[in-house]
Amino acid sequence: MLDQSTNRPELPPEIARRRTFAIISHPDAGKTTLTEKFLLYGGAIQMAGQVRAKGEARRTRSDYMKMEQDRGISVSASAMSFDYGDYRFNLVDTPGHSDFSEDTYRTLTAVDAAIMVIDGAKGIESQTQKLFEVCRLRDLPILTFCNKMDRESRETFDIIDEIQENLAIDVTPASWPIGMGRDFIGCYDLLHDRLELMDRADRNKVAETVEINGLDDPKLAEHVPADLLEKLREEVEMA
């Protein structure tokens, strides 16, 4: 049978429900950690690996080679899958270091889209820009994820401006950080009008979701400190 909208043969249901993403970035921006958060929140694993310290403490689900575990970096692309809703997601964690970028270039020929991870303190870095240009040549949709907002990072507007100027793309925020560094408590989901609040005591827990009715909802004061709430309202209004 033909799909009337594309005039192409319809895909079998199991193939049609699959979505494959590559996760790309400059080294140490947090690709592998983000991959494991997807697996954790998708129910594929019970606890994310810890990318820190040395020896046995430095282990992640996607870094399975001994060199990757010893150095705490991804050397080869690795694919992991989980079900969420009606879809089957395939997440591909790619090497960030330029020494292993050939594997990343090959991976980008086989994915539907790419998640570009940016360090909130460093912004656009050289390898990020190179990989983005590969995505542009292949006409891949890009979702940007700004990482490490729970550390001291740059202002959100500065990061957005840098992405637009350096990569020549229009940016539409899907969520907005609440606080920064030690004051970071989560994000405001602009698409679904809700708060996603993190648990600083247990990073393996899924964020608490608070449904609200706009940024004037009195319920916000119960979850967000007054100074952060005022700043959130001002920034979202300008975004």
C-alpha positions as CSV (number, residue, x, y, z in Angstrom):
1,M,0.0,0.0,0.0
2,L,1.1,3.6,-0.7
3,D,1.2,6.4,1.9
4,Q,-1.2,9.0,0.3
5,S,0.8,11.9,1.8
6,T,4.2,10.8,0.4
7,N,3.2,8.4,-2.4
8,R,5.7,5.9,-1.0
9,P,5.1,2.4,0.2
10,E,3.8,2.3,3.8
11,L,6.4,1.0,6.3
12,P,5.5,-2.0,8.5
13,P,4.3,-0.8,11.9
14,E,7.5,-1.9,13.8
15,I,9.7,0.1,11.4
16,A,7.4,3.1,11.3
17,R,7.5,3.5,15.1
18,R,11.3,3.7,15.3
19,R,13.2,7.0,15.8
20,T,17.0,7.1,15.6
21,F,19.0,10.0,17.1
22,A,22.7,10.7,17.2
23,I,24.1,12.6,20.1
24,I,27.0,14.9,19.1
25,S,29.1,17.5,20.9
26,H,32.6,18.7,21.7
27,P,34.5,16.4,24.1
28,D,33.3,16.4,27.7
29,A,30.1,18.4,27.1
30,G,28.1,15.5,28.6
31,K,26.9,13.3,25.6
32,T,27.3,10.0,27.4
33,T,25.7,11.2,30.6
34,L,22.7,12.6,28.6
35,T,22.4,9.2,26.8
36,E,22.2,7.4,30.1
37,K,19.6,9.9,31.4
38,F,17.4,9.0,28.4
39,L,17.8,5.3,29.2
40,L,17.1,5.9,32.9
41,Y,14.0,8.0,32.3
42,G,12.9,5.6,29.6
43,G,13.1,2.7,32.0
44,A,15.9,0.9,30.2
45,I,18.2,1.1,33.2
46,Q,17.7,1.5,36.9
47,M,20.8,3.7,37.7
48,A,22.9,5.9,35.5
49,G,26.7,5.3,35.4
50,Q,28.9,7.8,37.1
51,V,31.3,9.6,34.8
52,R,33.7,10.9,37.4
53,A,36.6,9.9,39.7
54,K,38.9,7.1,38.6
55,G,39.0,3.4,38.2
56,E,35.9,1.5,39.1
57,A,33.9,4.7,39.7
58,R,34.3,5.7,36.1
59,R,31.7,3.6,34.3
60,T,28.9,4.4,31.9
61,R,26.4,2.2,30.1
62,S,27.5,3.2,26.6
63,D,31.3,3.3,27.2
64,Y,31.9,-0.4,27.2
65,M,35.5,-0.6,25.8
66,K,38.3,-0.7,28.3
67,M,40.0,2.4,26.8
68,E,36.7,4.3,27.2
69,Q,36.3,3.2,30.8
70,D,39.9,4.1,31.6
71,R,39.8,7.5,30.0
72,G,36.2,8.4,30.7
73,I,35.5,9.3,27.0
74,S,33.7,7.7,24.1
75,V,36.0,6.2,21.5
76,S,33.5,4.5,19.2
77,A,29.8,5.1,18.5
78,S,27.4,2.9,20.5
79,A,23.7,2.4,20.0
80,M,21.1,1.8,22.8
81,S,17.3,1.4,22.5
82,F,14.3,1.9,24.7
83,D,10.5,2.2,24.3
84,Y,8.7,5.4,25.2
85,G,5.0,5.9,24.5
86,D,4.3,4.3,21.1
87,Y,7.8,4.7,19.8
88,R,11.0,2.8,19.9
89,F,14.0,5.1,20.3
90,N,17.5,4.3,19.2
91,L,20.1,6.6,20.8
92,V,23.6,6.7,19.3
93,D,26.3,8.0,21.6
94,T,29.2,9.3,19.4
95,P,32.8,10.1,20.1
96,G,33.4,13.8,20.7
97,H,37.2,13.8,20.3
98,S,38.4,14.7,16.8
99,D,40.8,11.7,16.8
100,F,37.7,9.4,16.6
101,S,35.4,11.7,14.6
102,E,35.3,9.5,11.5
103,D,33.0,7.1,13.4
104,T,30.7,10.0,14.1
105,Y,30.6,11.1,10.4
106,R,29.6,7.6,9.4
107,T,26.9,7.5,12.1
108,L,25.3,10.7,10.9
109,T,24.4,9.0,7.6
110,A,22.1,6.6,9.4
111,V,20.1,8.7,11.8
112,D,16.8,10.7,11.6
113,A,18.0,13.7,13.6
114,A,20.8,14.8,15.9
115,I,20.9,16.1,19.5
116,M,23.6,18.7,19.8
117,V,24.9,18.9,23.4
118,I,26.4,22.3,24.5
119,D,28.3,23.0,27.7
120,G,26.4,25.9,29.3
121,A,29.7,27.5,30.5
122,K,31.6,27.1,27.2
123,G,29.0,27.5,24.5
124,I,29.8,26.5,20.9
125,E,33.2,24.8,20.7
126,S,35.2,23.8,17.6
127,Q,34.2,20.1,17.3
128,T,30.6,21.1,17.9
129,Q,30.7,23.4,15.0
130,K,32.4,20.8,12.7
131,L,29.8,18.2,13.5
132,F,27.0,20.7,13.0
133,E,28.2,21.5,9.5
134,V,28.1,17.7,8.7
135,C,24.5,17.7,9.9
136,R,23.7,20.7,7.8
137,L,25.2,19.0,4.7
138,R,23.0,16.0,5.4
139,D,20.0,18.2,6.1
140,L,19.5,16.6,9.5
141,P,17.1,18.2,12.0
142,I,18.9,19.5,15.1
143,L,17.8,19.6,18.7
144,T,20.1,21.6,20.9
145,F,20.5,20.5,24.6
146,C,22.3,23.0,26.9
147,N,24.0,20.9,29.6
148,K,25.6,21.6,33.0
149,M,23.1,24.4,34.0
150,D,23.6,23.2,37.6
151,R,27.1,24.6,37.4
152,E,28.1,28.3,36.9
153,S,27.2,28.9,33.3
154,R,26.6,31.7,30.8
155,E,23.3,33.6,30.6
156,T,20.7,31.8,28.5
157,F,20.3,34.7,26.1
158,D,24.1,34.8,25.5
159,I,24.0,31.1,24.6
160,I,21.1,31.5,22.2
161,D,22.7,34.5,20.5
162,E,26.0,32.5,20.1
163,I,24.1,29.6,18.5
164,Q,22.3,31.8,16.1
165,E,25.3,33.8,15.1
166,N,27.9,31.0,14.9
167,L,25.7,28.4,13.3
168,A,23.4,30.6,11.4
169,I,20.2,29.0,12.5
170,D,17.0,30.2,14.2
171,V,16.6,29.1,17.8
172,T,13.2,28.4,19.4
173,P,13.5,27.5,23.1
174,A,11.4,24.5,24.2
175,S,12.3,25.0,27.9
176,W,13.9,27.6,30.1
177,P,16.2,27.1,33.1
178,I,15.2,28.2,36.5
179,G,18.2,29.5,38.3
180,M,21.9,28.7,37.6
181,G,24.7,26.9,39.4
182,R,23.9,26.2,43.0
183,D,20.5,28.0,42.6
184,F,19.4,25.8,39.6
185,I,16.2,24.0,40.5
186,G,14.9,22.8,37.2
187,C,13.3,24.1,34.0
188,Y,10.0,25.6,32.8
189,D,8.6,23.6,29.8
190,L,7.4,26.2,27.4
191,L,5.7,23.7,25.1
192,H,3.6,22.0,27.8
193,D,3.3,24.8,30.4
194,R,4.7,22.9,33.3
195,L,7.7,22.9,35.7
196,E,10.3,20.1,35.6
197,L,12.0,20.3,39.0
198,M,15.1,18.3,39.8
199,D,16.0,16.4,43.0
200,R,19.5,17.6,43.9
201,A,19.8,14.9,46.5
202,D,19.2,12.1,44.1
203,R,20.2,12.7,40.5
204,N,18.8,9.3,39.4
205,K,15.2,10.3,40.1
206,V,13.0,11.6,37.4
207,A,12.2,15.3,37.8
208,E,9.0,16.3,39.6
209,T,6.5,17.6,37.1
210,V,4.2,20.4,38.2
211,E,1.4,21.4,35.8
212,I,0.6,25.1,35.9
213,N,-1.6,27.6,34.1
214,G,0.9,30.1,32.8
215,L,3.6,32.0,34.6
216,D,1.0,34.0,36.6
217,D,-0.3,30.8,38.3
218,P,-0.2,31.3,42.1
219,K,1.0,27.7,42.4
220,L,4.4,28.8,41.1
221,A,5.2,30.5,44.4
222,E,5.0,27.2,46.2
223,H,7.8,25.7,44.1
224,V,10.0,28.6,42.9
225,P,11.8,31.1,45.2
226,A,10.5,34.7,44.6
227,D,13.8,36.0,43.1
228,L,14.0,33.1,40.6
229,L,10.4,33.4,39.7
230,E,10.6,37.1,38.9
231,K,13.7,36.5,36.7
232,L,11.9,33.5,35.0
233,R,8.9,35.7,34.1
234,E,11.0,38.5,32.8
235,E,13.2,36.2,30.6
236,V,10.4,34.1,29.2
237,E,8.5,37.3,28.3
238,M,11.6,38.4,26.3
239,A,12.3,35.0,24.7
